[in-house]
Amino acid sequence: MTAQTIYELCCHLPEDPRSGDAYRAITGDIPNLNLNAPGLQFVTHYKNLHFGWDAAQTLAKERIPFPVCNANYVWRAYLYLCDGKKYFDEDIMGAVMLRRPEFGRRREILHALLVATDLTAQDAADQLGMLRGSVEAYEKLFFNVTDRKRDIALLAEVAYPETRLVEQMAGYMQNEALSNLLLRFGYNNGPLEVLYFAGVNNSLLQGLANADSPQRLEALIMSSGYLMARNNLLQPQGFYQAAKGMIAAAKAAGTPTAAESPTTSMSVTLAEEILTFKQDQARSRLLKYRDNNAVQTLPFEVVGN
């Protein structure tokens, strides 16, 4: 659902005094602040990824007629909640079943696929061999991200609630939940990374097993190290020591590493410039040293004297 659809649904929800209290607790007493009830509801619910299901439940429970808006799966869930026998819906039932604890791991893989760039709910269903309708319904009702991928800040907060800095903390791999790791694989690198680390598909590894893998590894390690050093985050970590050893081993084995940088000859250029423009100054200082210390000869020849 888009932000507009969420707002339209909020316009028909019963006013929740808690939303106003929560908002005022954050903003304080701002003069002339007069947000209407739908506005407060929108502020409260926009980042709620399962707002579709919550809205359907609230409208059905309060027997409020469903509003005219672009929310097909929310409407179908509303009908199912009003009368499950009369309005039985296989897709809605499938989405609800995915909330069961028995499908926890599959649900985590699905979340990681859904946050990947340019991947639709249908694509995710095909990758996992699941029913398209059930996955589409689940996304709209319980993990609504595909309609809001242009909201970069929202997706970043879903993947990194505490920002990317958590990856630099000691014991990150040991302490972080596997579901969070999968989510970040999808957010950063796409569906193939998720499918490989989830054990669903190994085509990614086969594709990377080629001659330029050492170059890619070295480039990634150096780039990551550079970013950490530039932001004063480069702490003594075993990862970088191991990475250094991997690069050295690749070079020792004769495996080609990253292409030579266009600035590798800079030291030679600087030395030549110094000799060209500073030799007169250096000659003067050497002669002065000889005169002040009553040295008749120097251990090297001063050209031009």
ABEGO torsion letter per residue (X at the ends): XBAAAAAAAAAABBBBAAAAAAAAAAAEBBBGBBBBAAAAAAAAAAABAAAAAAAAAAAAAAGBBBBBBBBAAAAAAAAAAABAAAABBAAAAAAAAAABAAAAAAAAAAAAAAABBGBBAAAAAAAAGBBAAAAAAAAAAABBAAAAAABAAAAAAAABAAEAAAAABBGAAAABBAAAAAAAAAAAAEAAAAAAAAGABAAAAAAABBAAAAAAAAAAAAAAAAAAAAAGABBBBAAAAAAAAAAAAAAAAGBBBBBBBAAAAAAAAAAAAAAAAAAAAAAAAAAAAAAAAGBABBABBBBGX
